[in-house]
Amino acid sequence: MKLPTRGGANGRLTMISSKQVLVTGGQFSQYNNYHGQASLDNKAAIDILTDAVAPSAFHDSEARFDPPRCHPRTRVKVLERIMDWIVGAAKPFLWLNGAAGAGKSAIAQSIIEQGIERGLLLASFFFSRSDPSRNHAGPLIATLAYQLYCAFPETEVQTTILSAIKKDPLIFKKTLQRQFTSLVIEPLKAYLSRDESTQHRKPFVIVIDGLDECLDRASQKAILTGLASSVQGLDPYIRILIASRPEHDIKMSFRSQHLKDIHAHLSLDLGDEADSDIKLYLFERFAQIKEDFDDRTTGRKLDASWPGEEVIQELVHKSSGQFIYATTVVRCVESTRHRPDRRLDIVLKLRPHNGDNPFAQLDALYAMILESASDIEKVLHVLSLHVMDSLQALVSCSIIEKLLCFDEGELETLFCDLGALVPLRWAQETPDSEPHQYLRILHASFLDYLMDEERSKQFYIDRNKEDIKHLTHILQYLASYCSNSFTESLELPLLFIFSLNILVSRFGTISLELRQVALSFPLKQFLEPHSQTDLYSILVEYFVSPFLGFLEIIAHKDPQFSYIQDHQQGILKSMLNQQLERYYNHHELALMLLAFYHLGTHRFVPIIKYRPYEDHSIPFAAIHHSCIDEVDTLCLRRIWAATEQMGHTSGVLHCRYSFFHDFVYRLLRDSNKSSLDPRTYEKAALFCFKRLVAISLPVEFSAQDMATDDAEDDTCAGAELAFLDVNGGQWIFSSEKNWELVSASDDGESYFLLLGYTTFLLPYCGRSDTLVLACEEYKVSIAEQAGGWAFPIRRKLLLKEIDKYLASP
């Protein structure tokens, strides 16, 4: 620094350096004024300090103009927890972590602004990967020390800071711990030693945001270690808030000996709380956008309901609890150069963006994180498995490693630097079960990015290619676990993925390897160990049925490979023929089988739509009260109407198990000997009579369900039986319209169905003393019933069929 002095005969002003001597009037003299020298030294020290500062890292820096901050009335609980920690916590460090775009910087900014309003003394440093002045640890301590210097004017803090710099002008070349101790801890100790009273003492708060954006990972560890080693002597006066993504090196540092006992942890993985905040943010921001646009436009205004509740919900879902997606959408839509509704259509992919990608900032974030992967090819291959998992069933890391022939623990290494997007989490099915590690996709929009080649470029996942690979892997894996070693909780997600994706093979090329695996798959060994367990129906639903569909696709795409389908269908046929014998000889199972075989062919054997949250449908509202003592291996109780029509010859059956149940139907129809003989119908009818006698109808059914004189059939309270004039006509029994009423009257619904089933079955039954006795007992029970009966038309028709049966030879 150069200071002005007066000297020489002519009294002229001479500029000298603080390190120079003064020459005046030909005389050599040392400039040795004490106060002047102190002033010069202090000026030199403050210059050294300010030269080492990164001004763009301040919370109120011009470089961070309009920084992100929490929207009013959002993140309330998080902000309250942090403020409570500042004023009352026992641990000096708080690690605020969350996924990329979770809103950590906005929370840090809001905490600083709230702290200033409350009179707290603060210092902050906001790292930024893209800013060379604050993407490294070099200016960190100087920037904090400068803010500490400004926070305590004309105190021991200032003199101690300047004294440390004067003693060691190269202090900013020393370790971070040495810098922090000399320029932050010691000045604060000096200040505190003046007044030992702690009654009204407020903590000094340091906020370091975006530590993960410090490019040198070794420096990230050094910062945490250095601060931890220095701060303990000043606890509890000092509070240090670290905000970062949960990246591997930072996570390991907080688990280290230095920090594990002196830090608290706050994660932004807040689920519903974050979703409600994002929803509030979107509602209020879109309302403001609409108001601003309507005020300035001379053309068509936005619709009063724009953008609508459904759109908001979709955007909340896509946000996955991370504010960056929502703020990116708002930033795109609020452009004053466009209509907001059209910009929102681009976001929702309802119109092309014509090169103006609304998610450019988000894509840059995803690409930056992916670039840190050690083996991006393997990472993308694993992620492509999650793309297939639309049910989010989550396959454990150990299963993925076996599936893809990785080394044990390899996933942890592959994804250790991707925790901001795809962290590994430990979870367990029950408190007593063994925990397993899972990959979790934090951003729903991240998968959209990976599947859009224009956006993801070198990180694009080609689903056609990857799906075939994974389907091959899954079949190979299941083939190797076809014994009792199959673990439902671990392998079940593979079945879900298989069932959801195997039929997409009709759109692409089926590899030779996949065809060979399909041919050699040990279907019998895979199913038989579970044929008497509850797992069997799951295997049928999520493996056997889609596998049959896949075999059909193979044969259809290239008839020369139809032998693969013939081979596996032959194995399944021999297995089902054995199982059918159980149905022929069991009363409840016989009714299931016959109701399935005649499904939709008569109004008394209607198709019954699936009831939510229940494990039965046909007939099977009528028999679910009973405890079936044998496993329904054909899964007949789980048939329900669905949107996709199966290839049923009668053209009337819609069901989720379409390929499997179509195969069962063809097996019954094409059997050389008629297995569905009169004895099978007799067993089913006997069960119906048993249930009819056992059901005691509520009184209200007698009043509610009296048919009119010209009606062809009764009605059932809360339900609807309709004849649809499609596919030659089919009966649909739907209990969806008045679910609460129907669920409260299961006995009435069951009785209604059983009357129809029994009336339908009797003409097919052979002569049997047991059935004759059941018919007579039912007639007696009706005669003894006092008062009116529900469903008089069905009851009358059944009595007519009973009389015919009793009169038959």
C-alpha positions in Angstrom: 0.0 0.0 0.0 1.2 3.5 -0.7 0.4 6.3 1.8 0.8 10.1 1.2 3.4 12.0 3.3 4.9 15.5 3.2 8.6 16.0 2.9 11.4 17.8 1.2 12.2 21.5 1.0 9.4 22.3 -1.4 6.9 20.5 0.9 5.7 18.3 -2.0 3.6 15.2 -1.5 5.6 12.0 -1.8 4.0 8.5 -2.2 5.9 5.7 -0.3 5.3 2.1 0.3 4.7 0.8 3.8 7.9 -1.2 3.2 10.0 1.7 1.9 12.1 4.3 3.7 11.6 8.0 3.4 14.3 10.2 1.8 13.8 14.0 2.4 16.1 17.0 1.8 19.1 14.7 1.0 18.8 13.2 4.5 18.3 9.4 5.0 15.8 8.7 7.8 13.6 5.7 8.8 9.8 6.3 8.9 9.2 5.0 12.4 6.1 6.6 13.7 4.4 3.9 15.9 0.8 4.6 15.1 1.6 5.3 11.5 3.4 2.0 11.2 0.5 0.1 12.9 -1.9 1.7 10.4 0.3 0.7 7.6 0.6 -2.9 8.9 -3.2 -3.1 9.4 -3.7 -1.9 5.9 -1.4 -4.4 4.5 -3.1 -7.2 6.5 -6.6 -6.2 5.4 -5.4 -6.1 1.8 -4.0 -9.7 2.1 -7.4 -10.8 3.6 -9.5 -9.1 0.9 -7.3 -10.3 -1.9 -8.0 -13.9 -0.7 -11.8 -13.5 -0.5 -14.2 -14.9 -3.1 -16.9 -12.1 -3.1 -19.2 -14.2 -5.3 -19.6 -16.8 -2.5 -21.4 -14.3 -0.2 -25.1 -14.9 0.4 -25.8 -11.4 -0.9 -23.2 -11.4 -3.7 -24.1 -9.5 -6.9 -22.9 -12.7 -8.7 -25.8 -14.6 -7.0 -28.4 -12.0 -7.9 -31.9 -13.2 -7.0 -30.6 -16.4 -5.4 -33.0 -19.3 -4.8 -34.9 -19.0 -1.5 -37.8 -20.9 0.0 -41.2 -19.9 -1.4 -43.4 -18.4 1.4 -45.1 -21.1 3.6 -42.9 -23.9 2.2 -40.2 -25.8 3.9 -41.6 -24.6 7.2 -40.7 -27.6 9.3 -37.2 -27.9 7.8 -36.5 -24.2 8.5 -37.9 -24.5 12.1 -35.7 -27.6 12.8 -32.6 -25.7 11.6 -33.3 -22.6 13.6 -34.0 -24.8 16.7 -30.6 -26.4 16.2 -28.9 -23.0 15.9 -30.2 -21.7 19.2 -30.4 -24.8 21.3 -28.6 -27.8 19.8 -25.8 -29.6 21.7 -23.8 -30.5 18.5 -21.9 -27.8 16.6 -22.3 -29.3 13.1 -25.5 -29.9 11.2 -25.4 -31.8 7.8 -28.3 -30.8 5.6 -28.3 -33.3 2.7 -30.6 -34.1 -0.1 -30.7 -35.1 -3.7 -29.7 -32.9 -6.6 -32.3 -30.2 -6.9 -33.9 -30.8 -3.5 -33.7 -27.2 -2.6 -30.7 -27.2 -0.3 -29.3 -23.8 -1.5 -32.8 -22.2 -1.2 -33.0 -23.5 2.4 -29.4 -22.2 3.2 -30.3 -18.8 1.8 -33.5 -18.6 3.7 -31.8 -19.6 7.0 -29.2 -16.8 6.5 -32.0 -14.2 5.8 -34.1 -15.4 8.8 -31.0 -15.3 11.0 -30.2 -11.8 10.0 -33.8 -10.8 10.8 -33.3 -12.3 14.3 -30.0 -10.5 14.9 -27.8 -13.5 14.5 -24.2 -13.0 13.4 -23.4 -15.1 10.3 -20.8 -16.0 7.7 -21.4 -18.0 4.6 -19.8 -19.6 1.6 -21.8 -20.8 -1.4 -19.7 -23.2 -3.6 -20.5 -23.4 -7.3 -19.0 -25.9 -9.7 -19.3 -23.5 -12.7 -17.7 -20.5 -11.0 -13.8 -20.7 -10.9 -13.7 -18.3 -8.0 -15.7 -20.6 -5.7 -15.4 -24.1 -7.0 -12.4 -24.9 -4.8 -11.4 -24.6 -1.2 -8.8 -21.9 -1.6 -10.9 -18.8 -0.7 -13.1 -20.5 1.9 -11.5 -19.5 5.1 -10.6 -16.0 3.9 -14.2 -15.4 2.9 -15.5 -16.6 6.3 -12.9 -14.6 8.2 -13.7 -11.4 6.2 -17.4 -11.8 7.2 -16.4 -12.5 10.8 -14.2 -9.3 10.7 -17.2 -7.3 9.4 -19.6 -8.8 12.0 -17.5 -7.6 15.0 -16.4 -4.0 14.2 -13.7 -2.4 16.5 -13.4 -5.5 18.7 -10.8 -8.1 19.6 -12.1 -10.1 16.6 -10.7 -7.6 14.1 -7.4 -7.1 15.9 -6.8 -10.8 16.3 -7.6 -11.5 12.7 -5.2 -8.7 11.5 -2.6 -9.7 13.9 -2.6 -13.3 12.7 -2.2 -12.1 9.1 0.6 -9.7 10.0 2.5 -12.5 11.8 2.1 -14.8 8.9 1.3 -13.0 5.6 1.3 -16.4 3.8 -1.3 -17.8 6.1 -3.7 -18.5 3.2 -1.1 -20.9 1.9 -1.4 -23.0 5.1 -3.7 -25.9 5.9 -7.4 -25.2 6.1 -7.3 -26.2 9.8 -4.5 -23.7 10.5 -6.4 -21.0 8.7 -9.7 -21.7 10.4 -8.1 -21.9 13.9 -6.1 -18.7 13.4 -8.7 -16.5 11.6 -12.0 -17.7 13.0 -11.6 -19.7 16.2 -8.9 -17.7 18.0 -10.6 -14.3 17.2 -13.9 -15.6 18.6 -12.1 -16.9 21.7 -10.5 -13.5 22.2 -13.8 -11.8 21.9 -15.6 -14.3 24.3 -12.8 -14.0 26.9 -13.8 -10.4 27.4 -17.2 -11.3 28.6 -17.7 -14.7 30.3 -21.4 -14.2 30.7 -23.4 -16.6 28.4 -26.9 -15.6 29.4 -27.7 -13.5 26.3 -25.0 -14.8 24.0 -26.1 -15.7 20.5 -24.2 -18.3 18.5 -22.0 -17.3 15.5 -23.4 -19.3 12.5 -21.3 -20.4 9.5 -23.3 -21.7 6.5 -21.3 -23.7 3.8 -23.6 -24.6 0.9 -22.8 -26.9 -2.0 -19.8 -28.6 -0.5 -20.2 -31.3 -3.2 -19.5 -28.6 -5.8 -16.0 -28.2 -4.6 -14.3 -29.9 -7.4 -11.4 -31.5 -5.5 -12.9 -34.3 -3.4 -9.8 -34.4 -1.2 -10.5 -30.8 -0.3 -14.1 -31.7 0.7 -12.7 -34.1 3.3 -10.1 -31.6 4.3 -12.7 -28.9 4.9 -14.8 -31.1 7.2 -11.8 -32.5 9.0 -10.2 -29.2 9.5 -13.3 -27.5 10.8 -14.1 -30.4 13.1 -10.6 -30.4 14.6 -10.7 -26.7 15.3 -14.2 -26.0 16.5 -14.5 -28.2 19.6 -13.0 -25.7 21.9 -15.5 -23.1 21.0 -18.6 -25.2 21.2 -21.5 -24.3 21.8 -21.0 -20.7 20.7 -20.2 -21.7 17.1 -22.7 -23.4 14.7 -21.6 -24.8 11.3 -24.3 -25.8 8.8 -23.1 -27.9 5.9 -25.5 -28.3 2.9 -24.6 -30.8 0.3 -25.6 -33.8 -1.8 -25.1 -37.1 0.0 -22.0 -38.0 -2.0 -19.7 -40.8 -1.0 -16.7 -38.8 0.2 -18.8 -36.4 2.2 -20.8 -39.2 3.7 -17.7 -41.0 4.7 -16.3 -37.9 6.3 -19.3 -37.4 8.5 -19.0 -41.0 9.6 -15.3 -40.5 10.5 -13.9 -40.2 14.0 -13.6 -36.4 13.8 -17.3 -35.8 13.0 -19.5 -38.7 13.9 -20.2 -37.6 17.4 -20.4 -33.8 16.9 -22.8 -33.5 14.1 -26.6 -33.8 13.6 -28.1 -35.0 10.4 -31.1 -33.6 8.5 -32.2 -35.2 5.2 -34.5 -33.5 2.7 -36.0 -36.9 1.7 -39.3 -35.8 3.3 -41.9 -37.5 1.1 -45.4 -36.1 1.5 -44.2 -32.9 3.2 -42.0 -32.0 0.3 -44.8 -32.9 -2.2 -47.3 -30.6 -0.4 -44.7 -27.7 -0.4 -44.2 -28.2 -4.2 -47.9 -28.3 -4.8 -48.4 -25.0 -2.9 -45.5 -23.5 -4.8 -46.9 -24.5 -8.2 -50.4 -23.4 -7.4 -49.3 -19.9 -6.3 -46.7 -19.4 -9.0 -49.1 -20.5 -11.8 -51.8 -18.2 -10.3 -49.3 -15.3 -10.5 -48.3 -16.2 -14.1 -52.0 -16.4 -15.1 -52.7 -13.0 -13.5 -49.6 -11.3 -15.1 -50.4 -12.8 -18.6 -54.1 -11.8 -18.5 -53.2 -8.3 -17.5 -50.7 -7.8 -20.4 -52.3 -9.7 -23.2 -54.7 -8.2 -25.8 -55.6 -11.6 -27.1 -57.3 -14.6 -25.6 -57.1 -14.9 -21.9 -56.1 -18.2 -20.1 -58.9 -20.5 -19.0 -60.2 -19.8 -15.5 -59.2 -23.2 -14.4 -55.7 -23.2 -16.0 -53.6 -25.2 -15.5 -56.0 -27.6 -13.5 -55.6 -29.9 -10.6 -54.6 -32.9 -12.7 -51.7 -31.1 -14.3 -50.5 -29.8 -10.9 -50.6 -33.3 -9.6 -48.6 -34.6 -12.6 -46.0 -32.0 -12.1 -45.8 -32.8 -8.4 -45.3 -36.5 -9.2 -42.6 -35.6 -11.7 -40.8 -33.4 -9.1 -40.3 -36.5 -6.9 -39.9 -34.2 -3.8 -37.2 -32.1 -5.5 -37.9 -28.5 -6.1 -35.6 -28.1 -9.1 -38.1 -29.8 -11.4 -40.9 -27.5 -10.3 -38.8 -24.4 -10.5 -37.6 -25.4 -13.9 -41.2 -25.7 -15.1 -42.2 -22.4 -13.7 -39.2 -20.7 -15.2 -40.1 -22.1 -18.6 -43.8 -21.2 -18.4 -43.4 -17.7 -17.0 -41.5 -16.5 -20.1 -43.1 -13.2 -21.2 -42.3 -14.0 -24.9 -44.8 -16.8 -25.1 -48.3 -17.9 -24.0 -48.0 -19.7 -20.7 -50.4 -22.5 -21.8 -48.4 -23.3 -24.9 -45.2 -23.3 -22.9 -46.8 -25.7 -20.4 -47.9 -27.9 -23.3 -44.2 -28.2 -24.3 -43.3 -29.2 -20.8 -46.0 -31.9 -20.8 -44.9 -33.0 -24.3 -48.3 -32.1 -25.8 -46.5 -30.0 -28.5 -42.9 -30.1 -29.9 -40.4 -27.7 -28.3 -38.7 -26.9 -31.7 -35.2 -26.8 -30.2 -36.2 -24.8 -27.1 -35.6 -27.5 -24.5 -37.5 -26.4 -21.3 -35.3 -28.8 -19.2 -31.9 -27.7 -20.4 -30.8 -26.7 -16.9 -32.0 -29.9 -15.4 -30.4 -31.9 -18.2 -27.1 -30.2 -17.5 -27.3 -31.2 -13.9 -28.1 -34.8 -14.7 -25.2 -35.0 -17.2 -22.8 -33.4 -14.8 -23.5 -36.0 -12.1 -23.4 -38.9 -14.6 -20.0 -37.8 -15.9 -18.6 -38.6 -12.4 -19.4 -42.3 -12.8 -16.4 -44.6 -13.0 -18.0 -47.0 -15.5 -20.9 -45.3 -17.2 -21.7 -48.2 -19.5 -22.4 -50.5 -16.5 -24.3 -47.8 -14.7 -26.6 -47.2 -17.6 -27.2 -51.0 -18.0 -28.3 -51.1 -14.4 -30.5 -48.0 -14.7 -32.2 -49.5 -17.8 -33.5 -52.3 -15.5 -35.1 -49.6 -13.3 -36.6 -48.0 -16.5 -38.4 -51.3 -17.0 -39.7 -51.4 -13.4 -42.7 -49.1 -13.8 -44.2 -50.7 -10.6 -41.2 -49.5 -8.7 -41.0 -52.9 -7.1 -37.3 -52.4 -6.5 -34.8 -55.2 -7.0 -32.2 -55.6 -4.3 -28.6 -54.8 -5.1 -27.6 -58.4 -4.4 -30.1 -59.7 -6.9 -29.0 -57.2 -9.5 -25.4 -58.3 -9.0 -26.4 -61.9 -9.5 -28.6 -61.1 -12.4 -25.9 -59.2 -14.3 -23.0 -61.4 -13.2 -21.3 -58.6 -11.2 -19.0 -59.1 -8.3 -20.5 -58.9 -4.9 -20.6 -55.3 -3.7 -19.8 -53.9 -7.2 -23.0 -51.8 -7.3 -21.8 -49.8 -4.3 -18.6 -48.9 -6.1 -20.4 -48.1 -9.4 -22.9 -45.7 -7.8 -20.8 -44.3 -5.0 -20.5 -40.9 -6.8 -24.1 -40.8 -8.0 -25.8 -40.6 -4.6 -27.4 -37.3 -5.6 -29.5 -39.1 -8.2 -29.4 -42.8 -7.4 -28.4 -43.5 -3.8 -28.1 -46.9 -2.2 -30.4 -47.4 0.7 -30.8 -50.2 3.3 -34.3 -51.5 3.9 -36.0 -54.6 5.4 -39.4 -56.2 4.8 -40.2 -56.7 8.5 -38.4 -55.8 11.7 -37.2 -59.4 12.0 -36.1 -59.9 8.4 -32.6 -59.4 7.1 -32.0 -55.9 5.6 -31.0 -55.6 2.0 -29.5 -52.7 -0.1 -31.5 -51.1 -2.9 -30.9 -48.5 -5.5 -33.4 -45.7 -5.4 -34.2 -43.3 -8.3 -34.8 -39.9 -6.6 -36.1 -38.0 -9.6 -39.0 -39.4 -11.7 -37.9 -36.9 -14.4 -34.4 -38.6 -14.5 -35.8 -41.7 -16.2 -37.6 -39.4 -18.8 -34.2 -37.9 -19.4 -32.5 -41.2 -19.9 -35.1 -42.4 -22.5 -35.0 -39.2 -24.6 -32.0 -39.4 -26.9 -32.2 -35.7 -27.9 -31.8 -34.7 -24.2 -29.5 -37.4 -22.8 -27.2 -37.9 -25.8 -24.3 -40.2 -24.8 -26.3 -41.3 -21.7 -29.3 -42.4 -23.7 -30.8 -45.8 -22.9 -32.0 -47.7 -25.9 -35.0 -49.7 -24.5 -35.4 -52.0 -27.4 -31.9 -53.3 -27.0 -31.7 -53.2 -23.2 -35.1 -54.8 -22.6 -34.2 -57.9 -24.5 -30.9 -58.2 -22.6 -32.7 -58.0 -19.2 -35.5 -60.3 -20.2 -32.8 -62.9 -21.1 -31.0 -62.3 -17.8 -34.3 -62.7 -15.8 -35.2 -66.0 -17.5 -31.7 -67.3 -16.9 -31.8 -66.2 -13.3 -35.2 -67.7 -12.7 -34.2 -71.0 -14.3 -31.3 -71.2 -11.9 -33.6 -70.7 -8.9 -36.4 -73.1 -9.8 -36.3 -75.0 -6.5 -37.5 -74.0 -3.0 -34.6 -71.6 -2.8 -36.8 -69.0 -4.6 -37.3 -66.2 -2.1 -40.5 -64.3 -2.6 -39.4 -61.0 -1.1 -36.2 -60.8 -3.2 -37.1 -62.5 -6.5 -40.7 -61.3 -6.8 -39.7 -57.9 -8.3 -38.1 -59.7 -11.1 -41.4 -61.4 -11.9 -43.1 -58.0 -11.9 -40.5 -56.6 -14.4 -40.8 -59.7 -16.5 -44.6 -59.6 -16.7 -44.7 -55.9 -17.5 -42.1 -56.0 -20.3 -42.0 -59.4 -21.9 -44.8 -58.6 -24.4 -42.9 -55.6 -25.7 -40.8 -58.2 -27.5 -43.3 -58.1 -30.3 -42.0 -54.7 -31.3 -38.3 -55.7 -31.6 -36.0 -58.4 -32.6 -35.9 -61.4 -30.3 -32.4 -62.5 -29.9 -31.2 -66.0 -30.5 -30.1 -66.2 -26.8 -33.5 -65.3 -25.6 -35.2 -67.9 -27.8 -32.8 -70.6 -26.5 -33.5 -69.6 -22.9 -37.3 -69.8 -23.6 -36.9 -73.3 -25.1 -34.8 -74.7 -22.2 -36.6 -73.0 -19.3 -37.4 -75.7 -16.7 -41.1 -74.8 -16.4 -42.1 -77.9 -14.4 -39.2 -77.6 -11.9 -40.0 -73.9 -11.5 -43.7 -74.4 -10.7 -44.0 -77.7 -8.9 -42.3 -76.9 -5.6 -44.9 -74.1 -5.1 -48.0 -75.8 -6.4 -49.5 -76.1 -2.8 -48.5 -72.6 -1.6 -49.8 -69.1 -1.9 -46.8 -68.2 -4.0 -48.2 -70.4 -6.9 -50.9 -67.9 -7.9 -48.3 -65.1 -8.1 -46.0 -67.3 -10.3 -49.0 -67.9 -12.6 -49.9 -64.3 -12.8 -46.5 -62.7 -13.2 -44.6 -65.4 -14.9 -46.6 -68.3 -16.5 -49.2 -66.1 -18.2 -46.8 -63.6 -19.7 -44.4 -66.4 -20.6 -47.2 -68.1 -22.6 -47.8 -64.8 -24.3 -44.1 -64.5 -25.2 -44.1 -68.1 -26.7 -47.0 -67.0 -28.8 -45.1 -64.0 -30.0 -42.1 -66.2 -30.9 -44.3 -68.5 -33.0 -46.1 -65.6 -34.7 -43.0 -63.6 -35.6 -41.3 -66.6 -37.1 -43.3 -69.9 -37.5 -40.1 -71.9 -37.8 -39.7 -71.4 -34.1 -43.2 -72.6 -33.2 -41.6 -75.7 -31.8 -40.5 -73.6 -28.7 -44.2 -72.9 -28.0 -45.2 -76.5 -28.6 -42.6 -77.8 -26.3 -43.4 -75.6 -23.3 -47.2 -75.8 -23.8 -46.9 -79.6 -23.7 -45.1 -79.4 -20.4 -47.8 -77.1 -19.0 -50.6 -79.2 -20.3 -49.4 -82.3 -18.5 -49.1 -80.3 -15.3 -52.6 -78.8 -15.6 -54.3 -82.1 -16.3 -53.1 -83.3 -13.0 -54.4 -80.2 -11.2 -57.8 -80.4 -12.9 -58.5 -83.7 -11.2 -58.6 -81.8 -7.9 -61.2 -79.4 -9.3 -63.4 -82.1 -10.5 -63.5 -83.8 -7.1 -63.8 -80.7 -4.8 -67.2 -78.9 -4.4 -66.0 -75.3 -4.1 -63.3 -75.8 -6.8 -65.8 -77.4 -9.1 -68.0 -74.3 -8.9 -65.0 -72.1 -9.7 -64.1 -74.3 -12.7 -67.7 -74.4 -14.1 -68.3 -70.7 -13.6 -65.0 -70.1 -15.4 -65.9 -72.5 -18.3 -69.3 -71.0 -18.8 -68.3 -67.4 -18.0 -70.5 -64.8 -19.7 -72.5 -67.4 -21.7 -75.7 -66.9 -19.6 -77.0 -64.1 -17.5 -76.8 -66.5 -14.5 -73.1 -66.9 -15.1 -72.0 -63.3 -15.6 -68.6 -61.8 -15.8 -67.9 -60.1 -12.5 -65.7 -57.1 -12.5 -62.8 -57.1 -10.0 -63.4 -55.6 -6.6 -60.6 -53.3 -5.4 -58.4 -54.5 -2.6 -60.0 -58.0 -2.5 -58.5 -61.3 -3.6 -61.6 -62.7 -5.3 -63.9 -62.0 -8.1 -65.7 -64.8 -9.9 -67.9 -66.5 -8.9 -66.5 -65.7 -6.2 -68.3 -63.1 -4.4 -70.7 -66.0 -3.9 -68.2 -68.4 -2.2 -65.5 -66.3 -0.7 -67.1 -66.7 2.8 -66.1 -70.3 2.8 -62.6 -71.5 3.7 -61.3 -73.4 0.7 -59.0 -76.1 2.1 -57.2 -76.6 -1.2 -55.0 -74.2 -3.2 -56.7 -72.6 -6.2 -53.7 -73.6 -8.5 -55.5 -72.4 -11.6 -56.0 -69.0 -10.0 -59.7 -68.9 -11.1 -60.8 -66.8 -8.1 -58.5 -64.0 -9.4 -60.2 -63.5 -12.8 -61.7 -60.2 -13.4 -62.8 -58.0 -16.3 -59.9 -56.0 -17.7 -59.4 -53.7 -20.6 -57.6 -56.1 -22.9 -59.6 -58.9 -24.4 -58.0 -62.3 -24.3 -58.1 -64.8 -27.2 -60.9 -66.8 -25.7 -62.8 -68.7 -28.4 -66.2 -67.7 -27.0 -65.1 -64.1 -27.3 -66.5 -63.2 -23.9 -63.7 -63.4 -21.4 -61.6 -60.5 -20.3 -59.0 -61.1 -17.7 -55.6 -60.2 -16.3 -54.3 -63.8 -16.7 -55.4 -63.8 -20.3 -52.8 -66.1 -21.8 -52.9 -68.6 -19.0 -56.6 -68.8 -18.6 -57.1 -68.9 -22.3 -54.8 -71.9 -22.3 -56.8 -73.5 -19.5 -60.1 -72.9 -21.4 -58.8 -74.5 -24.5 -57.5 -77.4 -22.5 -61.0 -78.0 -21.1 -62.7 -77.5 -24.4 -60.3 -79.7 -26.4 -60.1 -82.6 -24.0 -60.6 -85.9 -25.7 -62.9 -87.2 -22.9 -65.4 -84.9 -21.4 -63.9 -84.2 -18.0 -66.7 -81.8 -17.2 -69.2 -84.6 -16.7 -72.5 -84.5 -14.7 -70.7 -85.5 -11.5 -68.6 -82.2 -11.7 -71.8 -80.2 -12.1 -73.4 -82.1 -9.2 -70.6 -81.2 -6.8 -70.9 -77.5 -7.8 -74.7 -77.6 -7.4 -74.4 -79.2 -3.9 -72.1 -76.5 -2.8 -74.6 -73.8 -4.1 -77.4 -75.4 -2.1 -75.3 -75.6 1.0 -74.5 -71.9 0.8 -78.1 -70.9 0.0 -79.4 -72.6 3.1 -76.6 -71.1 5.2 -77.1 -67.5 4.2 -79.5 -65.4 6.3 -80.6 -62.4 4.3 -81.1 -59.0 6.0 -84.7 -57.9 6.1 -83.9 -54.9 3.9 -83.3 -57.2 0.9 -86.9 -58.3 1.0 -88.0 -54.7 0.5 -85.3 -53.5 -1.8 -85.2 -56.2 -4.4 -88.8 -57.0 -5.3 -89.0 -57.2 -9.1 -91.8 -55.7 -11.1 -94.3 -58.0 -12.7 -92.9 -57.6 -16.3 -89.2 -57.9 -15.2 -87.1 -60.8 -16.7 -84.8 -60.9 -13.8 -84.3 -59.6 -10.3 -82.1 -56.7 -9.3 -79.5 -56.7 -6.6 -79.1 -53.7 -4.3 -76.0 -51.6 -5.1 -75.1 -53.8 -8.0 -75.8 -53.8 -11.7 -76.3 -56.7 -14.1 -76.2 -55.6 -17.7 -76.3 -57.4 -21.0 -73.7 -55.9 -23.4 -74.4 -56.3 -27.1 -70.8 -57.0 -28.1 -69.0 -60.1 -29.2 -72.4 -61.9 -29.6 -73.6 -60.6 -26.2 -72.2 -61.0 -22.7 -73.4 -60.4 -19.2 -71.4 -58.1 -17.0 -72.1 -58.0 -13.3 -70.5 -54.8 -11.9 -70.3 -53.8 -8.3 -68.3 -50.6 -8.9 -71.1 -48.1 -9.0 -72.2 -48.4 -5.4 -69.2 -50.0 -3.8 -70.0 -49.0 -0.2 -73.6 -50.4 -0.4 -72.5 -53.6 -2.1 -69.6 -54.3 0.3 -72.1 -53.9 3.2 -74.4 -56.5 1.7 -72.2 -59.4 0.6 -74.8 -61.9 1.8 -77.4 -60.5 -0.5 -75.0 -60.4 -3.5 -73.9 -63.9 -2.8 -77.5 -65.2 -2.5 -78.4 -63.4 -5.8 -75.5 -65.1 -7.6 -76.0 -68.5 -6.0 -79.6 -68.6 -7.1 -78.5 -68.0 -10.7 -75.6 -70.5 -10.5 -77.8 -73.3 -9.1 -80.6 -72.7 -11.7 -78.0 -72.8 -14.5 -76.2 -76.0 -13.1 -79.1 -78.3 -12.4 -79.9 -79.2 -16.0 -76.3 -80.4 -16.4 -76.3 -82.6 -13.3 -76.8 -86.4 -13.3 -79.2 -88.2 -11.0 -77.9 -88.3 -7.5 -79.6 -89.2 -4.2 -77.4 -86.6 -2.4 -78.5 -83.9 -4.8 -82.2 -84.9 -4.6 -82.0 -84.6 -0.8 -80.4 -81.1 -1.2 -83.2 -80.0 -3.6 -85.8 -81.2 -1.2 -84.2 -79.5 1.8 -84.0 -76.2 -0.1 -87.7 -76.4 -0.9 -88.5 -77.0 2.7 -86.4 -74.0 3.8 -88.3 -71.7 1.5 -91.6 -73.0 2.7 -90.7 -72.4 6.3 -89.5 -68.9 5.6 -91.9 -66.3 7.0 -92.6 -63.1 5.1 -91.4 -62.0 1.7 -88.3 -63.3 0.0 -85.7 -61.3 -2.0 -85.1 -62.1 -5.6 -88.5 -63.7 -6.4 -87.9 -64.2 -10.1 -84.6 -66.1 -9.6 -86.2 -68.1 -6.7 -89.1 -69.0 -8.9 -86.9 -70.1 -11.7 -84.8 -72.2 -9.4 -87.8 -73.9 -7.9 -88.9 -74.7 -11.5 -85.6 -76.3 -12.2 -85.7 -78.2 -8.9 -89.1 -79.7 -9.8 -87.8 -80.7 -13.2 -84.8 -82.4 -11.7 -86.8 -84.2 -9.0 -89.3 -85.4 -11.7 -86.5 -86.7 -13.9 -85.9 -90.5 -14.0 
